Amino acid sequence: MESTMSNNKLRGDNMDVISDRKWISETLEIGKEMLYLTQKEVIGIGINEEEILKLTKDALFAHGKKEYEMPAKIGVHPYQEVFYHAMPAYVPSKNAVGMKWIECYPSNPTKFNLPQTTGLLVINDVSSGCPIALMDSAWITAMRTPAVTALAAQALHPDAETFAMFGSGIQGIEHVKYIGHTLKKLKKIYIYDVREEAMDRLIKEVQPKIDIEIVKGKNPEEVVKSCEVLSSATVIIKDPLAVIKNEWVSKGQTILPCDLNTFWDPEISKRADKYIVDSKEEHELFSDMGYFPDGLPSIKCETGEIIAGVSKGRESKEELIVCSNIGIAVCDIVVGREIFNRALSSHVGTKLEL
């Protein structure tokens, strides 16, 4: 279990927790009711991209400093390409404790005209453990995932002028929206998807909102060879697709996959000068489940440790760095707790009896 329970900062009996419970009790009868927030209400709270980045950075900082508790996410897999994940976490600095239950069905859009990803997030009262909120988690996931990529890119390759995004679904769209917030020198964003209409949809939605030119890549090789920083949000399966070939990748690039070991030739991560992950324990768990059939690369450190200044990021322009971020619950719980705070203050949501 990823935690540092001997650290006093993880104890739940401080004055902040007591005052927090008192504040919640002014609006919500803890133990008898909780606040329910629909996806529309979660989005309507109005947390913007810069605020998501700040909240996500706080969560990663706590993770890097080992001021949290978060077991590796367990899951079930009814079909080969499908997963359900249970993701609990406790971040004392935010009085944030709870769990996300999320599932991914890649065929949903075409098969049922439903989103690929749906889920719920529970927030609990630290003092008593009673649930105080239940909310949609799909939007939170869609926001915090590109925020982690953008923050990692800033920490590892701040001067980059080119960025590539493989996959033009919801995550691809949000990555292209977010990356300019942290990579201030970007001149071009290359995108690639096997679906031409997905790339067209991304450009139509995002280009009017950002000043950076979005370029449709002709093929994966061209995109890889054109960019300094690259990310991917495709599918996650046990047998690597290895769409991106090892020989296309050069020294000095930074690769930030969100799809584990699927999209990139596994040799790329193995030959990288630094292989960084958001959670060592989660990557080891996925390896035990067979998602790294050629073996898990040697892990240098965790993303949060780079953010918190505990470990060094890029030390040379020639370094090839791979930073694999598959999603950690501390980010979801911190963002979810802030949404709850604002909903409670604004009297948004529906009170449900327990």
C-alpha positions as CSV (number, residue, x, y, z in Angstrom):
1,M,0.0,0.0,0.0
2,E,1.3,3.4,-0.9
3,S,1.3,5.4,2.3
4,T,3.3,6.9,5.1
5,M,1.0,6.3,8.0
6,S,3.6,6.9,10.6
7,N,3.8,10.5,9.4
8,N,1.8,12.8,11.7
9,K,0.6,14.7,8.7
10,L,-1.6,11.7,7.8
11,R,-3.4,11.7,11.1
12,G,-7.1,12.7,11.0
13,D,-7.4,14.4,14.4
14,N,-6.1,17.9,13.8
15,M,-8.0,21.1,14.1
16,D,-8.4,21.5,10.4
17,V,-10.4,18.3,10.3
18,I,-12.5,19.4,13.2
19,S,-13.3,22.9,11.7
20,D,-13.9,21.3,8.3
21,R,-16.5,19.0,9.8
22,K,-18.1,21.9,11.5
23,W,-18.3,23.9,8.3
24,I,-19.9,20.9,6.4
25,S,-22.4,20.4,9.2
26,E,-23.7,23.9,8.7
27,T,-25.3,22.8,5.4
28,L,-25.3,19.0,5.5
29,E,-26.4,16.6,8.3
30,I,-23.4,14.3,8.3
31,G,-24.4,10.7,8.7
32,K,-27.9,11.2,7.6
33,E,-27.6,12.7,4.2
34,M,-25.1,13.3,1.4
35,L,-24.9,15.7,-1.6
36,Y,-25.4,14.2,-5.1
37,L,-24.0,16.0,-8.1
38,T,-24.8,15.1,-11.7
39,Q,-22.2,15.5,-14.5
40,K,-24.0,18.7,-15.6
41,E,-23.7,20.1,-12.0
42,V,-20.1,19.0,-11.7
43,I,-19.2,20.9,-14.9
44,G,-21.4,23.8,-13.9
45,I,-19.4,24.4,-10.7
46,G,-17.1,26.3,-13.1
47,I,-13.6,25.1,-12.2
48,N,-11.4,26.2,-15.1
49,E,-8.3,24.7,-16.6
50,E,-5.9,26.8,-14.6
51,E,-7.6,25.8,-11.4
52,I,-7.6,22.1,-12.4
53,L,-3.9,22.4,-13.0
54,K,-3.3,24.0,-9.6
55,L,-5.4,21.3,-7.8
56,T,-3.7,18.5,-9.7
57,K,-0.2,20.0,-8.9
58,D,-1.1,20.1,-5.2
59,A,-2.1,16.4,-5.4
60,L,1.1,15.4,-7.2
61,F,3.1,17.5,-4.7
62,A,1.6,15.6,-1.8
63,H,2.2,12.4,-3.6
64,G,5.8,13.3,-4.2
65,K,6.3,14.2,-0.6
66,K,4.6,10.9,0.5
67,E,1.9,12.8,2.4
68,Y,-1.0,10.6,1.3
69,E,-2.4,7.2,1.4
70,M,-3.4,5.4,-1.8
71,P,-3.3,1.7,-2.6
72,A,-2.8,0.7,-6.2
73,K,-6.1,0.6,-8.1
74,I,-7.6,-2.8,-8.3
75,G,-10.0,-3.8,-11.1
76,V,-12.1,-6.3,-12.9
77,H,-12.1,-7.0,-16.6
78,P,-15.3,-8.5,-18.1
79,Y,-13.9,-8.2,-21.6
80,Q,-10.3,-8.0,-22.9
81,E,-10.4,-4.3,-23.7
82,V,-12.6,-3.3,-20.8
83,F,-11.6,-2.4,-17.2
84,Y,-13.4,-1.3,-14.0
85,H,-11.1,0.4,-11.4
86,A,-11.6,1.1,-7.7
87,M,-9.4,4.1,-6.8
88,P,-9.4,5.2,-3.1
89,A,-7.1,7.9,-1.7
90,Y,-6.6,10.2,1.3
91,V,-4.8,13.5,1.0
92,P,-4.6,15.1,4.5
93,S,-3.5,18.6,3.3
94,K,-6.9,18.9,1.5
95,N,-9.0,17.0,4.0
96,A,-9.8,14.8,1.0
97,V,-10.7,11.2,1.4
98,G,-12.9,9.0,-0.9
99,M,-12.9,6.7,-3.9
100,K,-13.5,6.8,-7.6
101,W,-15.2,3.8,-9.3
102,I,-14.7,4.1,-13.0
103,E,-15.0,1.9,-16.1
104,C,-13.9,2.1,-19.7
105,Y,-15.7,0.5,-22.6
106,P,-14.0,1.6,-25.8
107,S,-16.9,0.2,-28.0
108,N,-19.6,2.2,-26.2
109,P,-19.7,5.2,-28.6
110,T,-20.3,3.0,-31.7
111,K,-22.2,0.1,-30.0
112,F,-24.6,2.0,-27.7
113,N,-24.0,5.7,-28.5
114,L,-22.7,6.1,-24.9
115,P,-19.5,7.6,-23.5
116,Q,-16.4,5.3,-23.5
117,T,-15.8,6.2,-19.8
118,T,-18.4,6.6,-17.0
119,G,-18.1,6.5,-13.3
120,L,-18.8,7.9,-9.8
121,L,-16.8,9.5,-7.1
122,V,-17.5,9.3,-3.4
123,I,-16.2,11.9,-0.9
124,N,-16.2,11.1,2.8
125,D,-16.0,13.0,6.1
126,V,-12.5,12.4,7.5
127,S,-13.7,12.5,11.1
128,S,-16.5,10.0,10.9
129,G,-16.1,8.3,7.6
130,C,-19.6,9.0,6.6
131,P,-20.1,9.7,2.8
132,I,-20.8,13.3,2.2
133,A,-20.9,13.5,-1.6
134,L,-21.5,11.3,-4.6
135,M,-20.8,12.8,-8.0
136,D,-20.0,12.0,-11.6
137,S,-16.4,11.2,-12.1
138,A,-16.1,11.1,-15.9
139,W,-15.6,14.9,-16.2
140,I,-13.0,14.9,-13.4
141,T,-11.1,12.1,-15.1
142,A,-11.2,13.9,-18.4
143,M,-9.7,17.1,-16.7
144,R,-7.1,15.7,-14.3
145,T,-5.5,13.4,-16.9
146,P,-4.4,16.1,-19.3
147,A,-3.5,18.2,-16.3
148,V,-0.9,15.6,-15.2
149,T,0.5,15.4,-18.7
150,A,0.8,19.2,-19.0
151,L,2.5,19.5,-15.6
152,A,4.9,16.6,-16.3
153,A,5.7,18.3,-19.7
154,Q,6.4,21.6,-17.9
155,A,8.7,19.9,-15.4
156,L,10.6,17.8,-18.0
157,H,10.7,19.8,-21.2
158,P,9.6,23.5,-20.5
159,D,11.2,25.0,-23.6
160,A,9.5,22.6,-26.1
161,E,8.1,24.3,-29.3
162,T,6.3,21.2,-30.6
163,F,3.9,18.8,-29.0
164,A,2.2,15.6,-30.4
165,M,-1.1,14.0,-29.3
166,F,-2.0,10.6,-30.5
167,G,-5.7,9.9,-30.1
168,S,-8.3,12.5,-30.8
169,G,-11.1,11.4,-28.5
170,I,-12.1,13.2,-25.3
171,Q,-8.6,12.9,-23.8
172,G,-6.9,14.0,-27.0
173,I,-9.2,17.1,-27.1
174,E,-8.5,18.0,-23.5
175,H,-4.7,17.4,-23.8
176,V,-4.6,19.9,-26.7
177,K,-6.5,22.4,-24.7
178,Y,-4.3,22.0,-21.6
179,I,-0.8,21.8,-23.0
180,G,-0.4,25.4,-23.9
181,H,-1.0,26.4,-20.3
182,T,2.3,24.9,-19.2
183,L,4.4,24.8,-22.4
184,K,4.6,28.5,-23.0
185,K,6.9,28.4,-26.0
186,L,4.8,26.0,-28.1
187,K,4.4,26.9,-31.8
188,K,2.8,23.7,-33.2
189,I,0.6,20.9,-31.9
190,Y,0.6,17.8,-34.1
191,I,-2.3,15.4,-33.8
192,Y,-2.9,11.9,-35.2
193,D,-5.8,9.5,-35.1
194,V,-6.8,6.6,-37.4
195,R,-10.2,8.3,-37.7
196,E,-10.0,11.3,-39.9
197,E,-13.3,12.7,-38.6
198,A,-11.9,12.6,-35.0
199,M,-9.0,14.8,-36.0
200,D,-11.3,17.2,-37.8
201,R,-13.6,17.3,-34.8
202,L,-10.7,18.1,-32.5
203,I,-9.5,20.9,-34.7
204,K,-13.0,22.4,-35.0
205,E,-13.5,22.4,-31.3
206,V,-10.1,23.4,-30.0
207,Q,-8.4,25.6,-32.6
208,P,-10.7,28.6,-32.0
209,K,-9.8,28.4,-28.3
210,I,-6.0,28.4,-28.5
211,D,-3.3,30.4,-30.3
212,I,-1.1,27.5,-31.2
213,E,-1.4,26.0,-34.6
214,I,-2.9,22.5,-34.7
215,V,-1.5,20.3,-37.5
216,K,-3.0,17.0,-38.7
217,G,-0.3,14.4,-39.0
218,K,-0.1,12.3,-42.2
219,N,1.1,9.2,-40.3
220,P,2.6,8.3,-36.9
221,E,6.2,8.3,-38.1
222,E,6.0,11.9,-39.4
223,V,4.4,13.1,-36.2
224,V,7.0,11.4,-34.0
225,K,9.9,12.8,-36.0
226,S,8.4,16.3,-35.9
227,C,7.9,16.8,-32.1
228,E,9.9,17.2,-29.0
229,V,7.2,16.3,-26.5
230,L,4.7,13.5,-27.3
231,S,1.6,12.0,-25.6
232,S,-0.9,9.3,-26.3
233,A,-4.4,8.4,-25.1
234,T,-5.5,5.4,-27.1
235,V,-6.5,2.0,-25.6
236,I,-5.0,-0.1,-22.9
237,I,-4.5,-3.8,-23.7
238,K,-2.0,-6.4,-22.5
239,D,-0.3,-7.1,-25.8
240,P,1.5,-3.9,-27.0
241,L,0.4,-2.6,-30.3
242,A,3.8,-0.9,-30.8
243,V,2.3,1.6,-33.3
244,I,5.3,3.9,-32.6
245,K,8.5,2.2,-33.6
246,N,11.7,2.4,-31.6
247,E,13.7,3.6,-34.5
248,W,11.5,6.7,-35.0
249,V,12.3,8.0,-31.5
250,S,15.3,10.2,-30.9
251,K,17.5,11.3,-28.0
252,G,16.2,14.5,-26.3
253,Q,12.5,13.7,-26.7
254,T,10.0,13.5,-23.9
255,I,7.2,10.9,-24.1
256,L,4.2,11.1,-21.9
257,P,1.9,8.1,-22.5
258,C,-1.5,7.8,-20.8
259,D,-2.1,4.3,-22.2
260,L,0.4,2.3,-20.3
261,N,2.5,0.0,-22.5
262,T,0.1,-0.2,-25.5
263,F,0.8,2.4,-28.1
264,W,4.6,2.6,-28.0
265,D,7.2,-0.1,-28.8
266,P,8.3,-1.4,-25.4
267,E,11.9,-1.0,-26.3
268,I,11.5,2.8,-26.2
269,S,10.8,2.8,-22.5
270,K,13.6,0.3,-21.9
271,R,16.2,2.3,-23.6
272,A,15.1,5.7,-22.2
273,D,17.6,7.5,-20.0
274,K,14.8,8.0,-17.4
275,Y,11.6,6.0,-17.1
276,I,9.3,7.8,-14.7
277,V,5.8,6.7,-13.6
278,D,3.0,8.4,-11.7
279,S,2.8,5.3,-9.3
280,K,5.4,2.6,-9.0
281,E,3.0,0.3,-7.1
282,E,0.3,0.7,-9.8
283,H,2.8,0.0,-12.6
284,E,4.1,-3.1,-10.7
285,L,0.5,-4.3,-10.2
286,F,-0.2,-3.9,-14.0
287,S,3.0,-5.7,-14.7
288,D,1.9,-8.6,-12.5
289,M,-1.3,-8.7,-14.4
290,G,0.5,-9.2,-17.7
291,Y,0.4,-5.7,-19.1
292,F,4.2,-5.6,-19.6
293,P,4.8,-9.0,-21.3
294,D,8.5,-8.0,-22.0
295,G,9.0,-6.9,-18.4
296,L,8.5,-3.6,-16.6
297,P,11.3,-1.1,-17.4
298,S,13.5,0.1,-14.5
299,I,11.7,3.0,-12.8
300,K,13.7,6.1,-12.0
301,C,11.2,7.9,-9.9
302,E,7.6,9.0,-9.7
303,T,6.0,12.1,-11.4
304,G,5.0,13.6,-8.1
305,E,8.6,13.4,-6.9
306,I,9.7,15.5,-10.0
307,I,6.9,18.0,-9.2
308,A,7.8,18.2,-5.6
309,G,11.5,18.6,-6.3
310,V,12.4,15.4,-4.6
311,S,13.9,13.8,-7.7
312,K,15.6,15.4,-10.7
313,G,13.9,15.6,-14.1
314,R,15.7,16.4,-17.3
315,E,19.4,16.9,-16.7
316,S,20.6,17.0,-20.3
317,K,19.1,18.0,-23.6
318,E,20.2,14.6,-24.9
319,E,18.2,12.6,-22.5
320,L,15.3,10.5,-23.8
321,I,12.6,10.5,-21.1
322,V,9.5,8.4,-20.8
323,C,7.0,9.5,-18.2
324,S,4.0,7.1,-17.9
325,N,0.9,8.5,-16.2
326,I,-2.0,6.1,-16.0
327,G,-4.0,8.0,-13.4
328,I,-3.7,8.1,-9.7
329,A,-6.6,8.6,-7.2
330,V,-5.0,11.4,-5.2
331,C,-5.7,13.7,-8.2
332,D,-9.4,12.7,-8.5
333,I,-10.0,13.0,-4.8
334,V,-8.4,16.5,-4.5
335,V,-10.4,17.8,-7.5
336,G,-13.6,16.1,-6.3
337,R,-13.2,17.5,-2.8
338,E,-12.9,21.1,-4.3
339,I,-16.0,20.5,-6.4
340,F,-17.9,19.4,-3.2
341,N,-16.7,22.5,-1.4
342,R,-17.9,24.8,-4.1
343,A,-21.2,23.0,-4.5
344,L,-21.9,23.1,-0.8
345,S,-21.1,26.9,-0.7
346,S,-23.3,27.6,-3.7
347,H,-26.1,25.3,-2.7
348,V,-25.7,23.2,-5.9
349,G,-26.8,19.5,-5.9
350,T,-29.4,17.3,-4.4
351,K,-29.4,16.1,-0.8
352,L,-30.0,12.4,-0.6
353,E,-30.9,10.4,2.6
354,L,-28.4,7.7,3.6
